[in-house]
Amino acid sequence: MTLVIAGERSGVGKTTVTLTLLASLSRRSASVQSFKVGPDYIDPMFHSYVTGHACRNLDPVLTSEAYVQQCFVHHAQESEYALVEGVMGLFDGVGSEGEINSKLSTDFASTAHVARLLDVPVVLVIDCSRLSGSVAAIAHGYCSFDPRLKIAGLVLNRVGSDRHLSLLKDSLKPLQLPILGVLRRQDDITIPDRHLGLIPTAELPELDAVINRLADLGDTCFDWQRLLPLLEAGGRRQEVGGKRQELEGRSELLSPSSPTLREAKATSPSSPKIAIARDRAFNFYYQDNLDLLQKLGAELVFWSPLTDEELPSGVQGMYFGGGFPEVFAQQLAENGSARHSVKQAILAGMPTIAECGGLMYLCEQIVDFDGKSWPMVGILPSSAAMGRRLTLGYRRAVALQDSLLVNAGTKIYGHEFHRSSLITPPTQPLFETYRYDSSEDMGLEGWSLPKNIHASYIHLHWGESIEIPLRFIQQCSLVLSHEW
């Protein structure tokens, strides 16, 4: 059936509960497919680390409602169990201000919205650290707010003592809601964070010990007799929202053998090698994007701008995802041979995508939180300076010029999440940007200079826009393969 792990608000422990479930299931040698509602990159890293399978993002803003269903069905049916981690509070969506999306419900792209799309029951996580009798009012409100949702049960998190648990259970008894898990306060199990959320998995040498402690906790804190039948992914093959045949047909769009992908691949003249920067500085990628590149014929070659002295041999394109280049600015600066290799390749015409942290790397400098400047690739005539202001949210962007990935006038949807800004704004910006849910103008953004560069703070998911990776591959195919 599969479950969605939802919180009554942000910070109640959704990720901890999800990782505890995943760790305990994986310890049982179970095959588990996880999903994450929303645009987040870091939580999915932890999912993947625990399960050994790439976590998939379910985001109807970046893709579409249909794609969310396709992605879920396609991947869930390949594993024994499946689990979806929600985003923020259960009903927290993008809203419907203004005229742009006035027909959207106020919880569009929320955990509740995705749960309805998938027809999957919800487990509600409640932070009980400052609650006793009031827990019943919270649970009753969430269970009755939207009758279209099925609440499978509760997980009581941060329970302080046996007496505390007894008070909580007495209060909840009249609601007859199953308590599927009880997690006591766990001061010895922590995952450190910094300015953009949790510290990614690659930077945590003690992570295995943390995961083992979570698995130990999961073995004892959940009602597995009730949970296991709910988590079985096999039921998705039989019925999803009463639309089995329709959704199974849609899921074929994600298959390498689908007609859509075969037709697109046929228009690409060769199978170019594309260098994907992936290390501690650059690791924000949607797995679906990488999969699409491969399904369209590209060969992906992973490399590290931190430790490799130059680009991999024979590549014909580059993709720099987001990440934390500001944290590793000194090491990136000291690897001058890699920076030179990247610069020479771009000057020679190599097609290059740079999102957020990747954009920062292509700038002249990164100015860190201490105000110290570190030289970068130097292709973009600006510096990226860290600051306290957080830029966060979905964006509707309209292309102002033809670029590596899109034509002028093309409208795309993406997401921004960064604390840096460009000291010198682009003279020929790539996008005019707006808030996703209104007509509020967010300003000019992005670089497409020279034309073989697409550099932007906006993260894109290509699931509903196969023309974007196809166009990139076609441009890469025109580049002669040689040493850089």
N, C-alpha and C positions, 0 to 999 in steps of 0.2 A: 504493500500500500504506500509506503514512504511517508515521512513526516517532515513538517516544517518546524524548525526551532525558532520561536518568536519571543520577543521581550515586551514587557509592558512599557518600557522606555529604553533609551540608550543607557549603557553602563550597568545593566542588571546581571550580566554574565552569560550572554548568549554564546559568545565564542568559547568560553571556558566549558560550558555545558556541551557544546557541539564537539569540541576536541576531546572531551572526556568520553563521549559516546563513540567517536571515531577510534580513539585509542583502544578502548575496550573491545570493540568489534574487530579491529585489526589484530589484536592479540589472539583472538580466536581463529586466526588465519582466514577471516572472512574477506571476500572481495567487496569493497565498499566504494560507491561513487558518491561524491559530495558535490553540492552546488552552493553558491552564494548569491543572495539577492542583492542587486545593486552593482555599482562600478568598482568596488574595492579590489585592490590587488594583494594586499598583505594578508588578510585573513585566508584567502585561497592558498597562499603559500604554505600556511600551517596545515590546512586540510591535506594538501598534496604530500607534504612531508610525512604525515601520519599514515595516509592510506596507500601511498605509492601510485596514485592515479591523479591525473590533472583535474583540479577542481574547475567547474564551469560556472561562469557568471550568468545569472538570469536577470536581464535588465531590459524592460520594455521601452525605456526611453532611448537607450543607445541602439537597440535593435527594433523589436516590435513584439506585440503580444503573440503573434503566430510563431515568431522565432523562438521565444521563450518556451513555448510548448514543444516545438520541434527539437530544440536542444535537450530538453528534459527527457523526452521519450527516447530519443536516439541514444543517449548515454546511460540513462538509468537501466535500460533493458539489458545492458551488457554486464551488469554486476549483480551479486546476490542481494546486497542491501543498498539503499540510497537514502541520503539525508540532505535537507536543504536548510542552510542557516539564513535567517532573515536579516533585515537591516533596520536599525534604529528601533522605535516602538512599532507595534504590530500594525497600526493604522497610519503611520507617518509616511506620507507620499509627497509628491512634488507640488500638489495644489492645483488650482485652476484659475489663477488670477488673470485678468485682462481678457482680450479678445482672441488671442492666438489659440489657446486650448480651452475655450470656455465650455466645451462639451465633455471635458474629462472630469472624472470623479475626483474629489479632493484627496483620495488615497491612491491615486494613480502611481504605479511603480513602488507601492508599499509592499511589505510582506503579505498583508491581507490580500492585496490585488493579485500577487503571484500565486498565493495559495488557492484563490478562486479559479485562476486560469488553469491550474494543474489539477484542481479538485482533490487536493491533498489535505489531510487533517493537520491541525496545528497543536503543538505542545507549547504552552505558555510558561515562560520562565519569569518568576517573581522574586525580586530582591526583598528578602524578609528581614534584613538586618535591623530595620527600624519599624517593624510591624508586629502585631499579634492579631487581635480580633479584626482589624481593618482589612486583613488579607482577603476576607470573604467578599467585601464590597468591591475590591479591585477585581477579583476573579469573576464575580457576577457581572460586573460592568463590561468586561472584555468578552465574556461569553454571550452576552445578550445584545451587544451593540450592533452586530451584523449577523442576522440569522442565516445568511448564505454560507458562513464559515462553520466548520465543525471543529470544536475544541476537543482534542482527544484526551487531554489531561494536563496536569501541572507539574512543573519542577520547582521545588522550593529551594532557593539558593541562599547562602550565607545565614543558615540557621545556627543560632548561638549555643543551644543546649537542649537536653532532653525536655526540660520544662518548657522552653520556647517552642519546641516542635509540638508538644502536647497542646499548647494554646492555639497554635496554627491549625492543627488537625480538628480540634473542637469547633473552631470558627467555620471551617470549610465543610464540615460534615453535612449540614442541611443542603448544600449544593450538589452533593453526590457526584463530585468531579473526581476522577481517579488521580491520585498522587503518584506520578510515574517515577519520581526521583526526589531525593533529599540530599543536598550538598551542604555540609557544615562549612563554617568559615575556614578557609585554607590559607593561612598566612605563609606557609612554606612552599606554596605553588604559585609562582608569579612569573609573568612574561614581561620583561622591561619594554618601555615605550619611549618615544621621543616626539619631535615636533609634528610628524605626520601620522602618528599612530604607533602600533607595535613595531619593534625592531625586527626586520626580516629574518627568516630562518637561517640564512647563510652566515649571519653575524652572531649566532648564539651557540657557542661550543658546548654549553651544558644542556642543550635542548633535549637530547635523548633522555637524560635523567628526569627532566620535567614531564616528558611524554609518558615515561614509565610510571611516574607518580600519578598522573592523570588516569592511566589505565588501571592502576591499583584502586584508585578511587571509584572509577566507573564500574569495576567488578562488584562493588558492594553497595553503591548508592542508588542504583536504578532497579526498578521492578522489571527485570528482563523477561519474565514470563509474559507480561503484557506488552512490552516494547518490541520484542523480536518479530512477532507477526505483523506489527504495524510498519516495521522498517523493511520488510521484504520487498525488493524491487520487482519481483516476478509478477505481482499483481498489475503492474503498469502495462505489461504486455497484453493484459486481458481487457482493461478498461481504464480510461482516463477521461473523466468528465462525460462518460457515455458516448465518446466519439472515437472509439478504437480505430476504425479503418481510416478515418480522416487524419488523425494524428500520426498513425504509423506511416501513412503516405507522405505526410509532411516531413517526417524524420528522414526520409530518403534524400531530401535536399542536402543533408549534411554528409551523405555517403559519398566517397570518392567515385562511385560508379553512377551517381545521379546524372540524368540527362543535362541538367543545368551546368554542372561542373564539367562534364565531358565537352559540351559545346564551348564553354569558356576556354578550357584548356586547349582546344583545337585552334584557337585564334592566336595562341602564343607560339612563336616560331622556334623556340628552343627551351631548354631547361636550365636557366641561369643559376649560378651559385650566389647566394646572398649571405653576407656576413651579419650575424645577429650578435650585438654586444650583450653579453650576459655574465654578470659577476656581481660582486657586492654593491657596486655603484649603479649598475643598470640591470634591473630585474622586474620592472613593471610591464608585463606583457599579458594580453588575453590569449589563452591557449588556442581559442578559436581562430585568432588572426594567424598564428603560426601554422595551424592546421590548414587553413585556406591556402597559404602560400605553397605548402607542400602538395596539396591536392591539385593545385593549378600547375604543378610541374617544377617548382623551384626546389633546389637543393639548399638546405639551411646549414650554415657553418657557424658554430658558436665560437666566440672568442672573447678575450678580456682586455679592454683598454687599460686596465689596472696593471696587468702582469705580462701581457704579450707585447713583444717589441714592435710588431707591425701587423698589418692586416693579413688574414689567411691568404694563401696563394690562390690566384685564379678567380677571385670573387668579382662579381659584376654589379653588385648593389650592396647597400648598407642600411641597417635598421637599428637605430638607437632608441630603446624604450626609455621610460621614466625610471626613477629610482632616487638615489641619494648621492649624486656627484659632489654636493657641497660637503658631505661628511668625509669624503675621500679625495677632496680637492688637491691636497698636497701630493698624494700618491699619483693622481692623474697628471698633475703638473710635472712631476719628476720623470714620468715616462714620456720623455720628449720624442723618442723615436716613433711611438705609436701615434702621438698627435701629428707628427710630420707625415706619417704614412696616410692617415685619414685626410689630412689637408690636401696632399698631392693627388689623392684619388678623386676628391671632389672637384679640384681645379681641372682635372683631366676629364670631367664630365660624368663621374659615377653617380647614378641615381641614389639619393639618400633621404631616408625618413628619420626625423628626429623629434620625438615627443617629450615635452616637459624637460626632464633631466637631460635627455639627448640634446635638446635645443641649448641648454646651458653649456654643455660640453663643446658645442660648435661655436660658442661665443669667444670673444677675445680673452675674457677673464671671468672667473667666479670670485665674488667677494663674499667671504664666509661670515658667520654670525659675529665674529670678533673684528670684522672690518679688514681682514687681511686679504689681499688680492693674490690669485693664483692663475698663471697663464693657462689657457686652454687651446683649442684647435685654431681659433682665429679666423674662421670663415665668415661668421656673422659679425658685422661692425657694431657690436655693443658688448656690454658686460652684464652679467646676471648677478644681482646683489640680493643677499638674504635679508629678510626683515621679519618683523613680528606679525605683520598683517597676513592673515590667511585668505587666499583666494580659493573659493570652494563653490561648486555647483554645476548643474547641467547647463549646457550652452547650445543655442541654435546659431549656427554660423553660416553666413552667405559668402561664397568665394568672390573676391573682387577682381581676380585675374586668373587666367589659365595657369595651372601649376603642374607639378609632377603627378599629382593624384586626382585633381578635379579641374573642371572647366569653370570659367567665370560664370557666376549666377547660380552655381550648384549650392543647394542647401543641405547641410549635414548637421547631425546632432552628436555632441560629445560631452566630455566632463573635464573640469579643471580642479586641481587640488595641489596647491603649492604656496610656499612662503617667499619665493624669490620674485623679482621683477627686473625688467630690462632697463638699464640706466638710459640707454638711447633707444627710443621706439623705432620700429621699422619705417623706412621712408616709403616703401612700396608694400603695404601690409597685405597679407593673404586673405584675411577674413574681416568682415563686419560681424560682431558677435552680439547676441541678445540673450537675456535670460530665457530659459526653455519655456517657462510657463507664463510669459507675459511679453509685451512689446518693449520692455525696458532695454535700452541700448547699453551694452557693456563695453563698447569701444572697439578699436581696431586691434588686430592680433595676427601674429604669424609672419613668417618670412618665406618667400619663394624667389630668392636671389642668391646665386644664379638659378636658372629654371630647373636644374636637376636636384634642387633641394626642396623638401617639404618640412619646415621646422615650425613647430607650434606648441604652445602650452596645452592645447586641447588633446585629450586622449580619445581615440576613436576605436570603436568596435566594428569590425567589417562584416559581421554576420548577415546584415541585410543589405550590404553594399558590395557585392562581389566585384563590381566594376573597379573599385579602388585597388585591391590587391592585383587584379588582372592588369590594370593600367601600369602599375608599378613593375610587374614582371615583364610586361612588353617592353618597357623602357630599359630594364636591366638587360634584356636579351640583345639589345642593340650595342651593348658595350663589349669591346674586344677583351677577352680574358688575358691578363698578363700580370706580372708582379707589380706591386705598388710600393 
